[in-house]
Amino acid sequence: MEYVQERVTTLHDLRNPTPDAPTDEAAVVVPMTEREYNGLAAERVLTELEAVDPARVVVPLRASADKAGPFADWLSSFDLPLEVLWCDGPRVADLLADHDLDGERGKGRDVWLALGRALSEQYVVVHDADTKTYSRSYVPRLLFPLAHGHGFSKGYYARVEDNKLYGRLFRLFYAPLVRTLADEHDADLLDYLDAFRYALAGEFAATSDVIRQLRLARTWGLEVSTLCDAFDAVGFDGSAQVDLGAYEHDHRSVGGPTGLSEMSASVGATLFRAVESHGVDIDYDALGDAYRDTAEGFVRQYAVDAAFNGLDYDHAGETEQVGVYADALRAPGLDTRLPAWDAVSLTPEDVFSAATEDLEDTR
């Protein structure tokens, strides 16, 4: 436990607070996929949200046609002002194509669709549904800075399970990569990205004015694109990070089609595009070796931290993972982010109507 302030306002969990916050003026966006259907973690999240009593809950759902209807029925069993936005129906796809917004599908796309629906409320909270330790305090904690003059807040937490340190994509890829770039370039954006204790956390909140300005990456770069646009919208002074305690999440392997290696490519590409747009000229030929040196220093530090706490630590495995990430560093391709909601002719009402009709068809 500590009370150190960072470049952004940092709110600490010193007494397990559930602060007064405008939950009745907030929409909560909870992206889900069909793997969460009837799951214990998702059930806990939704049950705890019942006690929060937000103005609106929007669930952008990524699921096959045969699973979407039963999933929506299960969601309707909770005592919440809940709306299901099925993201994978044909009308939604056609609508996006008609507005030149079709492209790769992923978590970022799902959240972007739901944010449009959430804009009718003054505040918006976004968080995942795979958290086994979810608490009803999280939404008011994330909202509290917004009611006290900030435009954006980000959650952070410890990832310790099974006597091991997790959060590997953040610890071993994002944090040392940002530190490497910040050491080599004088850029406020890099200092901002380095100020957040868990930049890849899926939990954040913002005013509707900030939400309207977000240009979200379509897949795993969602969190980085959110931070970069928050920097442009409100900067250091308008941002906060909030201690959410200890989290237990699902874990991913390093390899495979949805593994950490693939995620790192999306996160890295989003990061590189953002910092390049802020005047940073990256030497990609030298970046791999520089990142590896920084990341191996992080591994040594985490090894000592784990030993101090009596945790198991796979030093060789984490070093090997750094090598996988280093070999994958490369210049980003085309920018495929979705535009800000303020910059599209598409309306949230059109999206919700199309998604609702698609869902009814599956029944």
GUVEXRO-947044 format. One record per residue (C-alpha): residue in three letters; x, y, z; residue number from 1. Coordinates in Angstrom, 1 decimal. Layout:
> ALA, X, Y, Z, NUM
...
END
This chain:
> MET, 0.0, 0.0, 0.0, 1
> GLU, 1.3, 3.5, -0.9, 2
> TYR, 0.1, 6.9, -1.8, 3
> VAL, 2.5, 8.2, -4.4, 4
> GLN, 1.1, 10.6, -7.0, 5
> GLU, 2.0, 10.2, -10.7, 6
> ARG, 1.9, 12.7, -13.6, 7
> VAL, -1.8, 11.9, -13.7, 8
> THR, -4.0, 12.1, -10.6, 9
> THR, -3.7, 8.7, -8.8, 10
> LEU, -6.5, 7.6, -6.5, 11
> HIS, -5.4, 4.8, -4.1, 12
> ASP, -7.3, 2.0, -2.4, 13
> LEU, -6.4, 3.0, 1.2, 14
> ARG, -9.6, 2.1, 3.0, 15
> ASN, -11.5, -0.1, 0.5, 16
> PRO, -13.7, 2.9, -0.6, 17
> THR, -17.0, 2.9, -2.4, 18
> PRO, -17.2, 6.7, -3.0, 19
> ASP, -20.3, 8.7, -3.8, 20
> ALA, -20.4, 9.1, -7.6, 21
> PRO, -23.1, 9.9, -10.3, 22
> THR, -23.9, 6.3, -11.2, 23
> ASP, -27.5, 7.3, -12.0, 24
> GLU, -26.0, 9.5, -14.8, 25
> ALA, -23.8, 6.8, -16.3, 26
> ALA, -24.0, 4.2, -18.9, 27
> VAL, -21.9, 1.0, -18.3, 28
> VAL, -20.6, -0.8, -21.4, 29
> VAL, -19.7, -4.4, -20.9, 30
> PRO, -18.4, -6.1, -24.0, 31
> MET, -19.0, -9.9, -24.1, 32
> THR, -18.4, -12.8, -26.4, 33
> GLU, -20.2, -16.1, -26.4, 34
> ARG, -17.6, -17.7, -24.1, 35
> GLU, -19.1, -15.6, -21.3, 36
> TYR, -22.6, -17.1, -21.8, 37
> ASN, -23.9, -18.2, -18.4, 38
> GLY, -20.4, -18.0, -17.0, 39
> LEU, -19.7, -17.5, -13.3, 40
> ALA, -17.5, -14.4, -13.9, 41
> ALA, -20.1, -12.7, -16.1, 42
> GLU, -22.9, -13.6, -13.7, 43
> ARG, -21.0, -12.0, -10.8, 44
> VAL, -20.3, -8.8, -12.8, 45
> LEU, -24.0, -8.4, -13.7, 46
> THR, -25.3, -9.3, -10.2, 47
> GLU, -22.9, -6.7, -8.7, 48
> LEU, -24.1, -4.1, -11.3, 49
> GLU, -27.6, -4.6, -10.1, 50
> ALA, -26.5, -3.0, -6.8, 51
> VAL, -24.8, -0.1, -8.6, 52
> ASP, -28.1, 0.8, -10.4, 53
> PRO, -26.6, 2.7, -13.4, 54
> ALA, -28.8, 4.6, -15.8, 55
> ARG, -28.0, 2.2, -18.6, 56
> VAL, -26.0, -1.0, -19.3, 57
> VAL, -25.1, -1.7, -22.9, 58
> VAL, -23.7, -5.2, -23.8, 59
> PRO, -22.0, -5.3, -27.2, 60
> LEU, -22.3, -9.0, -28.0, 61
> ARG, -20.0, -10.9, -30.3, 62
> ALA, -21.6, -14.3, -30.9, 63
> SER, -22.8, -16.6, -33.6, 64
> ALA, -26.4, -16.5, -34.7, 65
> ASP, -27.4, -19.6, -32.9, 66
> LYS, -26.0, -18.3, -29.6, 67
> ALA, -27.0, -14.7, -29.8, 68
> GLY, -30.7, -15.3, -28.9, 69
> PRO, -30.2, -17.5, -25.9, 70
> PHE, -27.4, -15.2, -24.7, 71
> ALA, -29.7, -12.2, -24.9, 72
> ASP, -32.4, -14.1, -23.0, 73
> TRP, -30.0, -14.9, -20.2, 74
> LEU, -28.9, -11.3, -20.0, 75
> SER, -32.5, -10.2, -19.7, 76
> SER, -32.9, -12.2, -16.5, 77
> PHE, -30.8, -9.6, -14.6, 78
> ASP, -32.6, -6.7, -12.9, 79
> LEU, -30.8, -4.1, -15.0, 80
> PRO, -31.7, -1.4, -17.6, 81
> LEU, -29.8, -3.6, -20.1, 82
> GLU, -29.6, -3.4, -23.9, 83
> VAL, -28.0, -6.0, -26.0, 84
> LEU, -26.3, -4.8, -29.2, 85
> TRP, -25.5, -7.9, -31.3, 86
> CYS, -22.5, -6.9, -33.3, 87
> ASP, -22.4, -9.8, -35.8, 88
> GLY, -25.7, -9.5, -37.7, 89
> PRO, -26.0, -8.9, -41.4, 90
> ARG, -27.9, -5.6, -41.1, 91
> VAL, -25.1, -4.2, -38.9, 92
> ALA, -22.5, -5.3, -41.4, 93
> ASP, -24.4, -3.7, -44.3, 94
> LEU, -25.0, -0.5, -42.4, 95
> LEU, -21.3, -0.1, -41.6, 96
> ALA, -20.4, -0.9, -45.2, 97
> ASP, -22.8, 1.7, -46.5, 98
> HIS, -20.9, 4.3, -44.4, 99
> ASP, -17.5, 3.0, -45.4, 100
> LEU, -16.9, 1.7, -41.9, 101
> ASP, -16.6, -2.0, -42.6, 102
> GLY, -13.4, -3.8, -41.8, 103
> GLU, -11.8, -6.1, -39.2, 104
> ARG, -14.0, -7.2, -36.4, 105
> GLY, -12.8, -7.4, -32.8, 106
> LYS, -13.3, -6.0, -29.3, 107
> GLY, -12.5, -2.4, -30.3, 108
> ARG, -15.2, -2.5, -33.0, 109
> ASP, -17.7, -3.9, -30.5, 110
> VAL, -17.0, -1.3, -27.9, 111
> TRP, -17.1, 1.5, -30.5, 112
> LEU, -20.6, 0.4, -31.6, 113
> ALA, -21.8, 0.4, -28.0, 114
> LEU, -20.3, 3.7, -27.1, 115
> GLY, -22.6, 5.4, -29.6, 116
> ARG, -25.6, 4.0, -27.7, 117
> ALA, -24.0, 5.1, -24.4, 118
> LEU, -23.5, 8.7, -25.4, 119
> SER, -27.0, 9.6, -24.3, 120
> GLU, -25.7, 9.6, -20.7, 121
> GLN, -23.4, 12.2, -19.2, 122
> TYR, -20.8, 9.6, -18.2, 123
> VAL, -19.6, 6.3, -19.7, 124
> VAL, -17.8, 3.4, -17.9, 125
> VAL, -16.3, 0.5, -19.9, 126
> HIS, -15.1, -2.7, -18.3, 127
> ASP, -14.7, -6.4, -19.1, 128
> ALA, -16.9, -9.2, -18.0, 129
> ASP, -14.3, -11.9, -17.3, 130
> THR, -13.3, -10.6, -13.8, 131
> LYS, -13.9, -13.2, -11.1, 132
> THR, -13.3, -10.7, -8.4, 133
> TYR, -15.6, -7.9, -9.7, 134
> SER, -16.9, -5.5, -7.0, 135
> ARG, -19.8, -3.1, -7.1, 136
> SER, -17.3, -0.4, -6.0, 137
> TYR, -15.6, -0.4, -9.4, 138
> VAL, -18.1, 1.8, -11.3, 139
> PRO, -18.3, 4.5, -8.6, 140
> ARG, -14.5, 4.5, -8.2, 141
> LEU, -14.0, 5.0, -11.9, 142
> LEU, -16.7, 7.7, -12.0, 143
> PHE, -15.5, 9.6, -9.0, 144
> PRO, -12.7, 11.6, -10.8, 145
> LEU, -15.1, 12.6, -13.5, 146
> ALA, -17.4, 14.2, -10.9, 147
> HIS, -14.4, 16.1, -9.6, 148
> GLY, -13.2, 17.9, -12.8, 149
> HIS, -11.4, 15.1, -14.8, 150
> GLY, -12.5, 14.0, -18.2, 151
> PHE, -11.0, 10.6, -18.3, 152
> SER, -10.1, 7.9, -15.7, 153
> LYS, -8.4, 4.5, -16.0, 154
> GLY, -8.5, 1.6, -13.7, 155
> TYR, -5.3, -0.2, -12.4, 156
> TYR, -4.9, -3.3, -10.3, 157
> ALA, -2.6, -6.2, -9.4, 158
> ARG, -2.6, -9.4, -11.4, 159
> VAL, -1.4, -12.1, -9.0, 160
> GLU, -3.0, -15.6, -9.2, 161
> ASP, -1.8, -19.2, -8.6, 162
> ASN, 1.2, -17.8, -6.8, 163
> LYS, 2.4, -16.1, -10.0, 164
> LEU, 2.6, -12.6, -11.6, 165
> TYR, 0.3, -12.2, -14.6, 166
> GLY, -0.4, -9.1, -16.7, 167
> ARG, 2.4, -10.3, -19.0, 168
> LEU, 1.5, -8.3, -22.1, 169
> PHE, 1.7, -5.1, -20.1, 170
> ARG, 4.7, -6.0, -17.9, 171
> LEU, 6.9, -7.5, -20.6, 172
> PHE, 5.8, -5.8, -23.8, 173
> TYR, 4.0, -2.4, -23.4, 174
> ALA, 5.7, -1.0, -20.4, 175
> PRO, 9.3, -1.6, -21.6, 176
> LEU, 8.5, -0.6, -25.1, 177
> VAL, 7.0, 2.7, -24.0, 178
> ARG, 10.0, 3.2, -21.7, 179
> THR, 12.4, 2.5, -24.5, 180
> LEU, 10.7, 5.1, -26.8, 181
> ALA, 10.5, 7.6, -24.0, 182
> ASP, 14.2, 7.3, -23.2, 183
> GLU, 15.0, 8.0, -26.8, 184
> HIS, 12.4, 10.7, -27.7, 185
> ASP, 11.2, 13.8, -25.9, 186
> ALA, 7.4, 13.6, -26.4, 187
> ASP, 4.6, 14.4, -24.0, 188
> LEU, 2.5, 11.6, -25.3, 189
> LEU, 5.1, 9.0, -24.4, 190
> ASP, 5.4, 10.5, -20.9, 191
> TYR, 1.6, 10.3, -20.6, 192
> LEU, 1.5, 6.6, -21.8, 193
> ASP, 4.3, 5.8, -19.2, 194
> ALA, 2.3, 7.4, -16.4, 195
> PHE, -0.4, 4.8, -16.2, 196
> ARG, 0.2, 1.8, -13.9, 197
> TYR, -1.8, -0.6, -16.0, 198
> ALA, -2.3, 1.0, -19.4, 199
> LEU, -3.7, -2.2, -20.9, 200
> ALA, -6.5, -2.5, -18.3, 201
> GLY, -9.9, -2.8, -20.0, 202
> GLU, -11.5, -0.6, -17.3, 203
> PHE, -12.0, 3.1, -18.0, 204
> ALA, -14.5, 5.9, -17.7, 205
> ALA, -15.0, 9.3, -19.5, 206
> THR, -17.4, 12.1, -20.0, 207
> SER, -19.6, 11.8, -23.0, 208
> ASP, -17.7, 14.8, -24.5, 209
> VAL, -14.5, 12.7, -24.4, 210
> ILE, -16.2, 9.6, -25.6, 211
> ARG, -17.3, 11.4, -28.7, 212
> GLN, -13.7, 12.1, -29.6, 213
> LEU, -12.3, 8.5, -29.3, 214
> ARG, -11.0, 6.8, -32.5, 215
> LEU, -10.8, 3.2, -31.4, 216
> ALA, -8.6, 0.5, -32.8, 217
> ARG, -10.7, -2.3, -34.0, 218
> THR, -9.0, -5.2, -32.1, 219
> TRP, -6.5, -5.5, -29.3, 220
> GLY, -5.1, -2.0, -29.7, 221
> LEU, -8.3, -0.6, -28.1, 222
> GLU, -6.8, 0.4, -24.8, 223
> VAL, -3.8, 2.1, -26.4, 224
> SER, -5.9, 4.1, -28.9, 225
> THR, -8.2, 5.1, -26.0, 226
> LEU, -5.3, 6.5, -24.0, 227
> CYS, -3.8, 8.3, -27.0, 228
> ASP, -7.1, 10.1, -27.7, 229
> ALA, -7.6, 10.8, -24.0, 230
> PHE, -4.3, 12.6, -24.1, 231
> ASP, -5.3, 14.7, -27.0, 232
> ALA, -8.7, 15.4, -25.4, 233
> VAL, -7.8, 16.2, -21.8, 234
> GLY, -4.1, 15.8, -21.3, 235
> PHE, -2.3, 15.1, -18.0, 236
> ASP, -4.4, 17.5, -15.9, 237
> GLY, -7.7, 16.0, -17.1, 238
> SER, -6.8, 12.4, -16.5, 239
> ALA, -6.8, 10.1, -13.5, 240
> GLN, -6.1, 6.5, -12.6, 241
> VAL, -8.0, 4.6, -10.0, 242
> ASP, -6.9, 1.7, -7.8, 243
> LEU, -9.3, -1.2, -8.2, 244
> GLY, -7.4, -3.6, -5.9, 245
> ALA, -6.5, -7.1, -7.1, 246
> TYR, -8.1, -8.7, -10.2, 247
> GLU, -8.4, -12.3, -11.4, 248
> HIS, -8.8, -12.6, -15.1, 249
> ASP, -8.7, -15.2, -17.8, 250
> HIS, -5.2, -15.9, -19.0, 251
> ARG, -3.9, -16.4, -22.6, 252
> SER, -1.1, -18.4, -24.0, 253
> VAL, 1.8, -16.6, -25.8, 254
> GLY, 1.2, -18.2, -29.2, 255
> GLY, -1.9, -19.1, -31.2, 256
> PRO, -4.5, -17.0, -33.1, 257
> THR, -5.7, -15.1, -30.0, 258
> GLY, -2.5, -15.3, -27.9, 259
> LEU, -0.3, -12.6, -26.5, 260
> SER, 2.0, -12.6, -29.4, 261
> GLU, -0.8, -11.7, -31.8, 262
> MET, -2.1, -9.2, -29.3, 263
> SER, 1.3, -7.5, -29.1, 264
> ALA, 1.3, -6.9, -32.8, 265
> SER, -2.0, -5.0, -32.6, 266
> VAL, -1.0, -3.1, -29.5, 267
> GLY, 2.4, -2.2, -31.0, 268
> ALA, 1.0, -1.0, -34.3, 269
> THR, -1.6, 1.2, -32.6, 270
> LEU, 1.2, 2.7, -30.3, 271
> PHE, 3.5, 3.3, -33.2, 272
> ARG, 0.9, 5.1, -35.3, 273
> ALA, 0.0, 7.3, -32.4, 274
> VAL, 3.5, 8.4, -31.4, 275
> GLU, 4.4, 8.9, -35.1, 276
> SER, 1.4, 11.2, -35.4, 277
> HIS, 2.9, 13.2, -32.5, 278
> GLY, 6.2, 13.8, -34.3, 279
> VAL, 8.2, 10.9, -33.1, 280
> ASP, 10.5, 9.3, -35.7, 281
> ILE, 11.1, 5.7, -34.8, 282
> ASP, 14.1, 3.8, -35.9, 283
> TYR, 12.6, 0.4, -36.4, 284
> ASP, 15.9, -1.2, -37.3, 285
> ALA, 17.4, -0.4, -33.9, 286
> LEU, 14.2, -0.7, -31.9, 287
> GLY, 14.2, -4.4, -31.3, 288
> ASP, 17.6, -4.5, -29.6, 289
> ALA, 16.8, -1.4, -27.5, 290
> TYR, 13.5, -2.8, -26.4, 291
> ARG, 15.1, -6.2, -25.6, 292
> ASP, 17.6, -4.5, -23.3, 293
> THR, 15.0, -2.5, -21.5, 294
> ALA, 12.6, -5.5, -21.2, 295
> GLU, 15.3, -7.8, -19.8, 296
> GLY, 15.9, -5.2, -17.1, 297
> PHE, 12.2, -5.4, -16.3, 298
> VAL, 12.4, -9.2, -16.1, 299
> ARG, 15.3, -8.9, -13.5, 300
> GLN, 13.3, -6.4, -11.5, 301
> TYR, 10.1, -8.6, -11.5, 302
> ALA, 12.2, -11.7, -10.5, 303
> VAL, 13.4, -9.9, -7.4, 304
> ASP, 9.8, -8.6, -6.6, 305
> ALA, 8.4, -12.1, -7.0, 306
> ALA, 11.1, -13.6, -4.8, 307
> PHE, 10.5, -10.9, -2.2, 308
> ASN, 6.8, -12.0, -2.1, 309
> GLY, 7.5, -15.7, -2.2, 310
> LEU, 5.9, -16.1, -5.7, 311
> ASP, 6.9, -18.5, -8.4, 312
> TYR, 8.8, -16.8, -11.2, 313
> ASP, 9.8, -18.3, -14.6, 314
> HIS, 12.8, -16.1, -15.4, 315
> ALA, 13.8, -18.1, -18.5, 316
> GLY, 10.2, -18.2, -19.8, 317
> GLU, 9.7, -14.5, -19.4, 318
> THR, 13.0, -13.7, -21.1, 319
> GLU, 12.0, -16.0, -23.9, 320
> GLN, 8.7, -14.1, -24.2, 321
> VAL, 10.6, -10.8, -24.5, 322
> GLY, 12.4, -12.3, -27.4, 323
> VAL, 9.2, -13.3, -29.2, 324
> TYR, 7.9, -9.7, -28.8, 325
> ALA, 11.2, -8.2, -29.9, 326
> ASP, 11.3, -10.2, -33.1, 327
> ALA, 7.7, -9.0, -34.0, 328
> LEU, 8.4, -5.3, -33.7, 329
> ARG, 7.9, -3.6, -37.1, 330
> ALA, 6.5, -0.4, -38.6, 331
> PRO, 2.7, -0.2, -38.6, 332
> GLY, 0.5, -0.7, -41.6, 333
> LEU, -2.5, 1.3, -42.6, 334
> ASP, -4.5, 3.1, -39.9, 335
> THR, -7.8, 1.2, -39.6, 336
> ARG, -9.1, 2.9, -36.5, 337
> LEU, -12.8, 3.7, -36.4, 338
> PRO, -13.5, 7.4, -36.5, 339
> ALA, -14.8, 9.5, -33.6, 340
> TRP, -18.6, 9.4, -33.3, 341
> ASP, -18.6, 13.1, -33.9, 342
> ALA, -17.1, 12.6, -37.3, 343
> VAL, -19.5, 10.0, -38.8, 344
> SER, -22.9, 10.3, -40.6, 345
> LEU, -24.0, 7.1, -39.0, 346
> THR, -26.2, 7.5, -36.0, 347
> PRO, -26.3, 5.3, -32.9, 348
> GLU, -30.0, 4.9, -33.3, 349
> ASP, -29.5, 3.3, -36.7, 350
> VAL, -26.9, 0.9, -35.3, 351
> PHE, -29.1, -0.2, -32.4, 352
> SER, -32.1, -0.6, -34.7, 353
> ALA, -30.2, -2.8, -37.1, 354
> ALA, -28.7, -4.9, -34.3, 355
> THR, -32.2, -5.3, -32.7, 356
> GLU, -33.7, -6.5, -36.0, 357
> ASP, -30.8, -8.9, -36.5, 358
> LEU, -31.2, -10.3, -33.1, 359
> GLU, -35.0, -10.8, -33.6, 360
> ASP, -34.3, -12.7, -36.8, 361
> THR, -32.1, -15.2, -35.0, 362
> ARG, -35.1, -16.1, -32.9, 363
END
